[in-house]
């Protein structure tokens, strides 16, 4: 995995972009508060909330015990009084500890008893940094399968900033995955002023005619690299970065497939039950006649994320794997 | 069991002014309304007009009514499935409960959920429960924190059963509430049974309230079948909680007089247990109390009873005549979309207080001690320092808190009492603006609490006698005794010798 952005003067990392989004929202709206473990004095495990306590005080930067259920539960309660808490999972893997609060309480409140839960749950996710099986997860699909939630997984600093702002202003529980491999590996200049990016809109990163590669988060960069390789071989790939997984931008997906007639889906999440299956089903339902070849997918293996570098590299998709799959598909 | 028939003396300990006559009659009205409403629902259940399960609160009406009667309109509650009486006190009309149970389109959830699973954010301030128990504790902690943040001066109250008190959410929620000193009240409704499992097989402490000590919060134990006692204990807690003392836990001892739900004949409950509690029926006791204290007469009683009948006739008819929801309504409302709700906090303080530059400060931890062994008094030692300083110490033989070779105790503050009375705010930088007090949670620091009769350490309730009887001399470091609970096992209601291991069966459904 590498990134394609070329740093410019004034460009910032994804960590800084996320930090800016939170600071700006907290300055804009006193109902926005932050809650999580070690987010205050220490500034968070990845320093996303660095300086937040000093600026906004202990009432708005709430440091909690190690208790994810308490964090999400309290955030839900706060939201009932009109606050907009942004919860940090120190690593998104730990969201498994509060699964019940997220899926049974937060996700169902509006549907069942008309109580909106405007909270954001954000945290570092993804592999490639040798974090091992409990610090590298991509648990987005547990939540993709939960009606009532929104799931965002950006790949660039400016998207992260714009989408996080939208998430904070959204009236629903939003899960915001931050790929830790991307935290400091790429820099980008932020658009001017108070800008947001709408939730549920994919981005076409590269236009192409021969096949469509759909991906998101760190794999969006891998897909772009593969597209560059493929271009050398005369294969013109279109690359779509989903940015939001739920709600899924079916329109952009279908429009692209109708144009290129071939679809390759790449994700860092494990294979079985990954988003590729859902996208394949959507395309088969609505664009089957447009397909000129099988829907291909390149994903992580169906194993926990292994720790040792050779194991993890074997586990993860990479540019070579994507290029190989695209070559095969292009022959149809 | 040391409980005696009739209204207990708990009331005398309450600090509240006496209730007015109308309020006494209110308590009766709501308890009887609760019972008659459920009685009708049992009949509807037998007629197959109730969809799904029906969970009785028979025998527990005094808990729902007495606790909720003590909170104000601005305060927030989150009931459990059996707290129908609390919903009624908060102003929910009986038709809402009928229609919910009958899955009608006119119900608060329009058929999307049943039973007492509904809420009201705007008017009555009720948070809907979910079936997984304990999860409302962190949620209501958040409500309490938000209320404080917005300057609303509210109290958040929820209930948990003996069964639900074993869940992780209970612990996480109470831990956060304690750490935050949130204005939060937890009613531990000990109805003796988590589905089919008795308390003694779930929890190896004598009283569920004993657990409060471990969270560093205050607690009270009260007779759950004495509505006035329940009211007074809750009222006191609400007043103190609103005053900023932090969370409070009230254990109410009562009895579930039916099975877990209608399908369950509760044959596992020893007959004598039902008989004992039947004689202590909360409504029966309260009727007697009202008569003996000349608060009402037969005429008043029949007037109220007739009123309840009239009201329930109308409400039940409304529910029975209501339509079922249209099937396609299942698709509506998963997300809060544009224009669906306007979410706006109600600020009762200046927003500028929580905005920079006013909110800005120079953060950092200021430690009160080095955290060394012997430097910090244990919970038992704190208790031993109790009201007259010696009585508790005598009873359990707790050693003097000084261990050779340890750092001097005057590292930060000279004497333990001073350390104990240090306000939690002192633990952050002095430059910090006025903020909620955030203690480190090493047990009760508040001297007033330590010495108050509300501190369970200062109480000797019923079965187990004074704590720490079996404390082993000669082990000065081990101040938590492991044997003190055995008595309560021996005296389990069924008279059987249960094993001593803690069981973790919660009452989830």
HADDOCK unambig.tbl for C-alpha pairs under 7 A between the chains (distance, minus, plus):
assign (segid A and resid 27 and name CA) (segid B and resid 355 and name CA) 6.97 0.50 0.50
assign (segid A and resid 30 and name CA) (segid B and resid 351 and name CA) 6.47 0.50 0.50
assign (segid A and resid 30 and name CA) (segid B and resid 354 and name CA) 6.87 0.50 0.50
assign (segid A and resid 30 and name CA) (segid B and resid 355 and name CA) 6.71 0.50 0.50
assign (segid A and resid 31 and name CA) (segid B and resid 345 and name CA) 6.95 0.50 0.50
assign (segid A and resid 41 and name CA) (segid B and resid 363 and name CA) 6.29 0.50 0.50
assign (segid A and resid 41 and name CA) (segid B and resid 364 and name CA) 5.95 0.50 0.50
assign (segid A and resid 53 and name CA) (segid B and resid 363 and name CA) 6.97 0.50 0.50
assign (segid A and resid 54 and name CA) (segid B and resid 360 and name CA) 5.27 0.50 0.50
assign (segid A and resid 54 and name CA) (segid B and resid 361 and name CA) 5.12 0.50 0.50
assign (segid A and resid 54 and name CA) (segid B and resid 362 and name CA) 5.60 0.50 0.50
assign (segid A and resid 54 and name CA) (segid B and resid 363 and name CA) 5.70 0.50 0.50
assign (segid A and resid 55 and name CA) (segid B and resid 356 and name CA) 6.18 0.50 0.50
assign (segid A and resid 55 and name CA) (segid B and resid 359 and name CA) 6.35 0.50 0.50
assign (segid A and resid 55 and name CA) (segid B and resid 360 and name CA) 4.25 0.50 0.50
assign (segid A and resid 55 and name CA) (segid B and resid 361 and name CA) 6.62 0.50 0.50
assign (segid A and resid 56 and name CA) (segid B and resid 354 and name CA) 6.78 0.50 0.50
assign (segid A and resid 56 and name CA) (segid B and resid 355 and name CA) 6.28 0.50 0.50
assign (segid A and resid 56 and name CA) (segid B and resid 356 and name CA) 6.08 0.50 0.50
assign (segid A and resid 56 and name CA) (segid B and resid 359 and name CA) 4.94 0.50 0.50
assign (segid A and resid 56 and name CA) (segid B and resid 360 and name CA) 5.40 0.50 0.50
assign (segid A and resid 57 and name CA) (segid B and resid 359 and name CA) 4.95 0.50 0.50
assign (segid A and resid 57 and name CA) (segid B and resid 360 and name CA) 5.63 0.50 0.50
assign (segid A and resid 57 and name CA) (segid B and resid 361 and name CA) 6.61 0.50 0.50
assign (segid A and resid 59 and name CA) (segid B and resid 149 and name CA) 6.89 0.50 0.50
assign (segid A and resid 59 and name CA) (segid B and resid 435 and name CA) 6.49 0.50 0.50
assign (segid A and resid 64 and name CA) (segid B and resid 176 and name CA) 6.72 0.50 0.50
assign (segid A and resid 65 and name CA) (segid B and resid 176 and name CA) 6.63 0.50 0.50
assign (segid A and resid 67 and name CA) (segid B and resid 172 and name CA) 5.62 0.50 0.50
assign (segid A and resid 69 and name CA) (segid B and resid 169 and name CA) 6.26 0.50 0.50
assign (segid A and resid 69 and name CA) (segid B and resid 172 and name CA) 6.61 0.50 0.50
assign (segid A and resid 70 and name CA) (segid B and resid 138 and name CA) 4.90 0.50 0.50
assign (segid A and resid 70 and name CA) (segid B and resid 169 and name CA) 6.94 0.50 0.50
assign (segid A and resid 70 and name CA) (segid B and resid 172 and name CA) 5.26 0.50 0.50
assign (segid A and resid 70 and name CA) (segid B and resid 173 and name CA) 5.07 0.50 0.50
assign (segid A and resid 70 and name CA) (segid B and resid 176 and name CA) 6.56 0.50 0.50
assign (segid A and resid 73 and name CA) (segid B and resid 135 and name CA) 6.87 0.50 0.50
assign (segid A and resid 73 and name CA) (segid B and resid 138 and name CA) 4.70 0.50 0.50
assign (segid A and resid 73 and name CA) (segid B and resid 139 and name CA) 4.26 0.50 0.50
assign (segid A and resid 73 and name CA) (segid B and resid 142 and name CA) 6.86 0.50 0.50
assign (segid A and resid 74 and name CA) (segid B and resid 138 and name CA) 5.00 0.50 0.50
assign (segid A and resid 74 and name CA) (segid B and resid 139 and name CA) 4.57 0.50 0.50
assign (segid A and resid 74 and name CA) (segid B and resid 140 and name CA) 6.87 0.50 0.50
assign (segid A and resid 74 and name CA) (segid B and resid 141 and name CA) 5.73 0.50 0.50
assign (segid A and resid 74 and name CA) (segid B and resid 142 and name CA) 3.59 0.50 0.50
assign (segid A and resid 74 and name CA) (segid B and resid 143 and name CA) 6.99 0.50 0.50
assign (segid A and resid 75 and name CA) (segid B and resid 142 and name CA) 5.91 0.50 0.50
assign (segid A and resid 76 and name CA) (segid B and resid 139 and name CA) 5.92 0.50 0.50
assign (segid A and resid 76 and name CA) (segid B and resid 142 and name CA) 6.90 0.50 0.50
assign (segid A and resid 77 and name CA) (segid B and resid 139 and name CA) 4.39 0.50 0.50
assign (segid A and resid 77 and name CA) (segid B and resid 140 and name CA) 5.67 0.50 0.50
assign (segid A and resid 77 and name CA) (segid B and resid 141 and name CA) 6.99 0.50 0.50
assign (segid A and resid 77 and name CA) (segid B and resid 142 and name CA) 4.30 0.50 0.50
assign (segid A and resid 77 and name CA) (segid B and resid 143 and name CA) 4.37 0.50 0.50
assign (segid A and resid 78 and name CA) (segid B and resid 142 and name CA) 4.77 0.50 0.50
assign (segid A and resid 78 and name CA) (segid B and resid 143 and name CA) 4.93 0.50 0.50
assign (segid A and resid 78 and name CA) (segid B and resid 145 and name CA) 6.94 0.50 0.50
assign (segid A and resid 78 and name CA) (segid B and resid 146 and name CA) 4.93 0.50 0.50
assign (segid A and resid 80 and name CA) (segid B and resid 121 and name CA) 6.78 0.50 0.50
assign (segid A and resid 81 and name CA) (segid B and resid 143 and name CA) 6.80 0.50 0.50
assign (segid A and resid 81 and name CA) (segid B and resid 146 and name CA) 6.47 0.50 0.50
assign (segid A and resid 81 and name CA) (segid B and resid 345 and name CA) 5.74 0.50 0.50
assign (segid A and resid 82 and name CA) (segid B and resid 343 and name CA) 5.54 0.50 0.50
assign (segid A and resid 82 and name CA) (segid B and resid 344 and name CA) 4.96 0.50 0.50
assign (segid A and resid 82 and name CA) (segid B and resid 345 and name CA) 4.04 0.50 0.50
assign (segid A and resid 83 and name CA) (segid B and resid 345 and name CA) 6.20 0.50 0.50
assign (segid A and resid 101 and name CA) (segid B and resid 135 and name CA) 6.99 0.50 0.50
assign (segid A and resid 105 and name CA) (segid B and resid 130 and name CA) 6.83 0.50 0.50
assign (segid A and resid 110 and name CA) (segid B and resid 333 and name CA) 6.67 0.50 0.50
assign (segid A and resid 110 and name CA) (segid B and resid 334 and name CA) 6.36 0.50 0.50
assign (segid A and resid 110 and name CA) (segid B and resid 335 and name CA) 6.60 0.50 0.50
assign (segid A and resid 110 and name CA) (segid B and resid 336 and name CA) 6.72 0.50 0.50
assign (segid A and resid 111 and name CA) (segid B and resid 333 and name CA) 4.88 0.50 0.50
assign (segid A and resid 111 and name CA) (segid B and resid 334 and name CA) 4.61 0.50 0.50
assign (segid A and resid 111 and name CA) (segid B and resid 335 and name CA) 6.95 0.50 0.50
assign (segid A and resid 112 and name CA) (segid B and resid 109 and name CA) 5.78 0.50 0.50
assign (segid A and resid 112 and name CA) (segid B and resid 112 and name CA) 5.52 0.50 0.50
assign (segid A and resid 112 and name CA) (segid B and resid 113 and name CA) 6.15 0.50 0.50
assign (segid A and resid 113 and name CA) (segid B and resid 109 and name CA) 5.23 0.50 0.50
assign (segid A and resid 113 and name CA) (segid B and resid 118 and name CA) 5.65 0.50 0.50
assign (segid A and resid 113 and name CA) (segid B and resid 119 and name CA) 6.19 0.50 0.50
assign (segid A and resid 115 and name CA) (segid B and resid 121 and name CA) 6.97 0.50 0.50
assign (segid A and resid 116 and name CA) (segid B and resid 336 and name CA) 6.13 0.50 0.50
assign (segid A and resid 147 and name CA) (segid B and resid 334 and name CA) 6.61 0.50 0.50
assign (segid A and resid 148 and name CA) (segid B and resid 334 and name CA) 5.19 0.50 0.50
assign (segid A and resid 148 and name CA) (segid B and resid 335 and name CA) 5.57 0.50 0.50
assign (segid A and resid 171 and name CA) (segid B and resid 336 and name CA) 5.87 0.50 0.50
assign (segid A and resid 172 and name CA) (segid B and resid 335 and name CA) 6.52 0.50 0.50
assign (segid A and resid 172 and name CA) (segid B and resid 336 and name CA) 6.08 0.50 0.50
